[in-house]
Each structure stands twice: as structure tokens, then as C-alpha cells.
Amino acid sequence: MNLEAQPATEAGAGDDAAPPKGRFRDAADKIVAHPYAARLGSFARNRPRWQIYSALAVLLVLVGVGAIYWWTGGGSGTAGPLIVTVERGDVEDSVTALGNLQPRDYVDVGAQVSGQLKKLYVDIGATVNASQLVAEIDPAVLNTKVDAGHAQLQNLRATLNDKQAQLELARGQFARQKMLKAANATSTDAYQTAESAMQSAVAQVTAVKAQIVQTAATVHGDEVTLGYTKIYAPMAGTIVSITTKQGQTINANQQAPVILRVADLSTMTVWTQVSEADVPKLKIGMDAYFTILGAPGKKWTGKLKQVLPTPEVVNNVVLYTALFDVANEHRDLMTQMTAQVFFIIASKTNVLTVPVAALQRDRPRRHLYKVTVLTTSGTQEVREVTVGVTNRVSAEIVSGLNEGDRVIAGLQLATNRRSQSSSGQPGQGANRPPRIGGVP
């Protein structure tokens, strides 16, 4: 059937769009002229031409997709053994956790008196020595109080001098009355009056002395409080934060407000959060190390110092805080840095290693596994091996294998046909070892 000979009906002529031009139309015309196109007669008869070209275009797309799928080897599902070589390397079994850095030694410096923060002598990041002046609170009110105390103390001392003079007079009068009494030259009433006056003068002197002691103590306390207006660094270190601004009024009546924090950054403490499932693996004194985002290739080391007994629950996950210290001589580590922490359970260096996927365990014997070895003759041999330190990726081989042995560590998908044709060996990709004997 010649599809080109079918005239368009009058009704369909108005619906037909102009067929596409160029290479696509040429290809479509050739397909239409193919002998197999006769089978489309039932479909093409009484159909507008644009529908015929659309169907042919869909057919071309499907043929192209099928060719690509066949060419890349999709859907083959063929798999071969993944062969690895026994090599020397390092194996480490560890507990991983996230943490942050804090200074081990720090002091929050607060104010013990109320008033306006008159002067801050340091900035954040400044290095200070112990007993260095770092801030000062306006001392005007306390100065006035101390001056008033000194004036009152001076007044009491003058009063004491007066009372002591009166006491001397009373003692003299009593002494004369006593002599007169012995000579029966005075009355009993005069004698008793002189004696009473002397005792009263003694009491007054004693009272004034007590007032002087009390007032002196008060003045001393006011002077000490006045000294608190000058705030000194309690330790040598670095100013890591300032929470009160210069000119701000401080109220120390209810609590001691924090002005700044001084920290010794020469030793940092790593605060890590460890899952409750990993906490039993931690032992005090075990080695630990961490890396930071800014220097992922550098390790800082320390030893586990403490695991806090009270956990923190975050989104129903129980986390325990583990602490260890690390030296920071060059001040590379800073407060609140994020640390990727590794607590080392066991580690070996320069030992024979294989991927964990190569190990097979069919008996409940500790450290004993089986592996499938590919011999030089191409046959497969099952061997029993003793395994040492393992992690999720690799395992230490203590005995049973030699360096250079080739073992099967699972299956890998077959490579695509393009790789096969380019490698010149059917069924083998560029990264797949060549076949040996009857091993696929």
C-alpha cells in the first residue's frame, strides 16, 4: 500500500498541519516507503498525515532508547566476583563522636559592688597577667561613705580623749575622798558619790573605745568595698568574652554580674557527646584524637579524662558527655570549635588487611573466619584465617593469608558493552581483573 497515494479528505485537510521539513521529514519519508510500511495500512488509512509522522517519530525515539539500553549493558544483571589483594595497612577500631572545644581553666570575673562601669581597660582577645587591672566601677559613692566613716572615727577619738580626762578627774576626787574618809573628815555620802563618779567615767571610756573599734571596722569594710571598684584579673590568660559594656550600670545587690571571662587557652578541653550504645566501650585513660574543620588533615591527641554520669537527652537520643584535654601551645584551637572525635578502642599499623566483606563466619569461634582465595591456577580455595583488629571497612589478618594473596570480597556488576569493546576482552571491564581458569 502506498501511503503517499492516499489523498486527504476535505474534512481532514483543514486539520492537517504542515509536516516537518528537513532531515526528519526525509527519514520519515524513507520509512513510509519501506515495504514493512504496508502493515501500517489499516492504521494509516483515513488518517491525517500529521498523525502518521507523529507515530513514526515516537517509534524512532523508542528504537533509540532501546539501542542505548543495549549498548550500555542495562538490564543484563550479570555479576562477577570482586577480587581484592591482601595488602599491608593500618586498621583502627574507634568510637566516633562530635564535640566542641572549651578552655580547661577559666574564670568569670564579676562585680562585687554596684555602680556604673566607669572604665574597661581590656578588649576581647587581649592577654592579661594575674592581678592586672581590667575594669573600674565609679567609686564616688563609696568614697563618700569612707570619708564619712573616717570623720565619725575622728569624732569618737576626740570623745574618748574627753572621757579619759573626766575619768582622771573622777579618780582624783575619789582618792581625796578616800583619804578624808580614813581620817573621818568627810561624810559617807560624799565618799560614795566620788566613787560612783569614777566608775561611771571608767564605763564611759570603755563605751567610747568600743564605738571606736566598731566604727574602725566599718570604715575598714567600706575601704575594702571601695577597693572592689577596681577589678583585677584573677589569673593570667586571654579575655575571651566581655558581657558588660563601658558606661553600663551594674546592680550587685541581688547577684554578682559577670563583666568578662578570662581563660587560659594553653590547654583546651574537648566536650564530646557519645551515644549510650558506645559509652560502654569508653575507658578512662584511653587514647583519643580529633580533627577540626579548618585543618582536617591535622590530628590533636589526648586521653579520656572523664565521662559525666548525667546524660543529655536530645530528640529522645541519650547522649553522655566525655571529656579529655589537649595541649594548645600554638593557639591553633579556639573556643567553641567543632571537633570530630575518635576514641581509639584498638589499632594496628603496617599489618595485613582485607575488606570486612571478604570475611565469612560460619562457626561461633572468636577471631576465626573463612575467606575464599583465588589461587594462581585460577581455582578457588577456602581458608581459615585469624582476625585481629576490625572496623566497619577493613580487618587485620593475623594468620592464614600472605601479602599479595587475592581474595573474593563479594560481587560486582558487569561492565557495559562499550567498556568491554574498548578493553578488547568481552565480559571484562577496564577495572576488573582478568579471568583466571574457570573463575567467571
SULNOR-V345192 format. One record per backbone hydrogen bond with DSSP energy under -0.5 kcal/mol. CO is the residue of the C=O (numbers start at 1). NH is the residue of the N-H. Records with the same first field share a line. If there is no record, write none. Layout:
BEGIN
CO = NH / NH
END
This chain:
BEGIN
1 = 3
2 = 5
3 = 6
5 = 7
9 = 13
10 = 14
12 = 15 / 16
22 = 26
23 = 27
24 = 28
25 = 29
26 = 30
27 = 31
28 = 32
29 = 33
30 = 34
31 = 34
34 = 37
35 = 38
36 = 39
37 = 40
38 = 41
40 = 44
41 = 45
44 = 47
48 = 51 / 52
49 = 53
50 = 54
51 = 55
52 = 56
53 = 57
54 = 58
55 = 59
56 = 60
57 = 61
58 = 62
59 = 63
60 = 64
61 = 65
62 = 66
63 = 67
64 = 68
65 = 69
66 = 70
67 = 71
68 = 72
69 = 74
70 = 73
71 = 417 / 418
73 = 76
78 = 414
80 = 412
81 = 83
82 = 409
84 = 407
86 = 404
87 = 353
89 = 351
91 = 348
92 = 94
93 = 345 / 346
94 = 96
95 = 343
97 = 341
98 = 273
99 = 339
100 = 271
101 = 336
102 = 269
104 = 106
105 = 264
107 = 109 / 262
108 = 110
109 = 259 / 260
115 = 250
116 = 118 / 138
117 = 247
119 = 121 / 136
123 = 126
126 = 239
128 = 237
129 = 132
132 = 233
134 = 121 / 122
135 = 231
136 = 118 / 119
139 = 143
140 = 144
141 = 145
142 = 146
143 = 147
144 = 148
145 = 149
146 = 150
147 = 151
148 = 152
149 = 153
150 = 154
151 = 155
152 = 156
153 = 157
154 = 158
155 = 159
156 = 160
157 = 161
158 = 162
159 = 163
160 = 164
161 = 165
162 = 166
163 = 167
164 = 168
165 = 169
166 = 170
167 = 171
168 = 172
169 = 173
170 = 174
171 = 175
172 = 176
173 = 177
174 = 178
175 = 179
176 = 180
177 = 181
178 = 182
179 = 183
180 = 185 / 186
181 = 184
187 = 191
188 = 192
189 = 193
190 = 194
191 = 195
192 = 196
193 = 197
194 = 198
195 = 199
196 = 200
197 = 201
198 = 202
199 = 203
200 = 204
201 = 205
202 = 206
203 = 207
204 = 208
205 = 209
206 = 210
207 = 211
208 = 212
209 = 213
210 = 214
211 = 215
212 = 216
213 = 217
214 = 218
215 = 219
216 = 220
217 = 221
218 = 222
219 = 223
220 = 224
221 = 225
222 = 226
223 = 227
224 = 228
225 = 228
226 = 229
227 = 230
229 = 137 / 231
230 = 232
231 = 134 / 135
233 = 131
237 = 128
238 = 240 / 263
239 = 125
241 = 261
245 = 248
248 = 117
250 = 115 / 252
255 = 257
257 = 111
259 = 243 / 244
260 = 109
261 = 240 / 241
262 = 107
263 = 238 / 265
264 = 105 / 267
266 = 328
267 = 104
268 = 326
269 = 102 / 271
270 = 272 / 324
271 = 100
272 = 274 / 322
273 = 98
274 = 320
275 = 278 / 279
276 = 280
278 = 281
279 = 282
283 = 286
286 = 304
287 = 344
288 = 302
289 = 342
290 = 300
291 = 340
292 = 295
293 = 296
295 = 292 / 298
300 = 290
302 = 288
303 = 325
304 = 285
306 = 323
309 = 311
312 = 314 / 319
313 = 315
314 = 317
316 = 318
317 = 314 / 319
318 = 276
319 = 312
320 = 274 / 322
321 = 308
322 = 272
323 = 305 / 306
324 = 270
326 = 268
328 = 331
334 = 337
337 = 101
338 = 293
339 = 99 / 341
340 = 291
341 = 97
342 = 289 / 344
343 = 95 / 345
346 = 93
348 = 91
351 = 89
352 = 397
353 = 87
354 = 395
355 = 358
356 = 359
360 = 362 / 370
363 = 365
364 = 366
365 = 368
367 = 369 / 387
369 = 385
370 = 360
371 = 373 / 383
372 = 408
373 = 375 / 381
374 = 406
375 = 378
379 = 375
381 = 373 / 383
383 = 371
385 = 369 / 387
386 = 398 / 399
389 = 396
393 = 356
394 = 391
395 = 354
396 = 388 / 398
399 = 386
402 = 405
405 = 86 / 407
406 = 374
407 = 84 / 409
410 = 82
412 = 80
416 = 420
417 = 421
418 = 422
419 = 423
420 = 424 / 425
425 = 428
429 = 432
436 = 439
END
